Amino acid sequence: MPGARPPADPSHDRAVTALDPGAAPIRAAPACAACGTLEARPRFAIEGMAARIVACTSCGTGRLHPLPDEAEVASFYPAAYYGDHGAKFRGLVEWGVRAAGARHVRFLARGLAPGARVLDVGCGRGITLAALADRGFEAHGVELGPDALRGVDPRAQVRIAPTLAAAGHPAERFDMVLIWHVLEHLREPGATLAEAHRLLRPGGRLVVAVPNFSSWQARWAGPAWFHLDPPRHLHHFPLAALRRLVERSGFEIVAEHHFSLRQNPFGWIQSALNRWGGLPRNGLYTLLYRRGPAPAPFGARTRCALWAGLALGAAPALALAVAEAAFGSGATVHLVARRR
């Protein structure tokens, strides 16, 4: 089913292909962010890029190799990536994302004292910041560039910086640091966790959420996995490697959660559609994107197929997301840790 490349963010549809699993390991500097191993095995090729996704031969952590420099990383996030005037998705989808965001803040903020100071690393459009402010917390954010901040709640205090350390916050300032689906986007995730440790007061709370590279969904989908998101996802963490990295950064893990209504069922649907070769990669996600006055992407036949996939796949995808969470293999996972 042919369709035009979407005008909003063309990098969503980069084709990914599996490489020979028996290929010899390569020396891939810099070393693995989770365990420090240099050897990695090529896993996936990415359309239009010389870089490959490789996996550490020791802990299985995936990464883009070679890692792009900071300027190239910034180019992966054009203004259109953040949506139209602070809204990223169409109609009810945007409303649902914001409602789910408010609900997850209620969950994450349990036990925090009134007026607690919370930092959202990679705060994006500020959905979480607004929900934090609504609940009476002092909301702070860090973001890579100004394009993300259109529509951010004025009650939030946001700094623009290329790294968390460059934002210049004083030590032991925060009661909670959120790194919500951001760690996988960073060139140096270990350095970010170390800085989060410095910024938290003793006993402060860290929350880290990432796609789970060792999940049922990731293993079933392979190169079709929605959460690969090349080239923006620079790292792909198996759960065991994420635990190791967080603990090595000075934290004690106190809770682990494997279910996300926002992320996991949709990941099953879009990954399944990606495996159907006649549809554009991540086409449903592109269809849900807010585009302002731009015409809808794809032809009518492709759009109908994508909507049908969403309607028919919703119930099975929800059931699969519940099952994988019950067995500790959620497609995305978030850890709650305490600063030692």
PyMOL commands that set and color helices and strands:
alter all, ss='L'
color gray80, all
select helices_A, chain A and resi 10-13+70-75+79-82+91-108+127-134+146-149+165-167+183-185+189-199+216-224+226-228+239-248+264-275+283-288+300-326
alter helices_A, ss='H'
color red, helices_A
select strands_A, chain A and resi 16-18+26-27+39-46+52-56+62-65+117-121+138-143+157-160+174-180+200-211+235-236+251-257+332-339
alter strands_A, ss='S'
color yellow, strands_A
deselect
rebuild
show_as cartoon
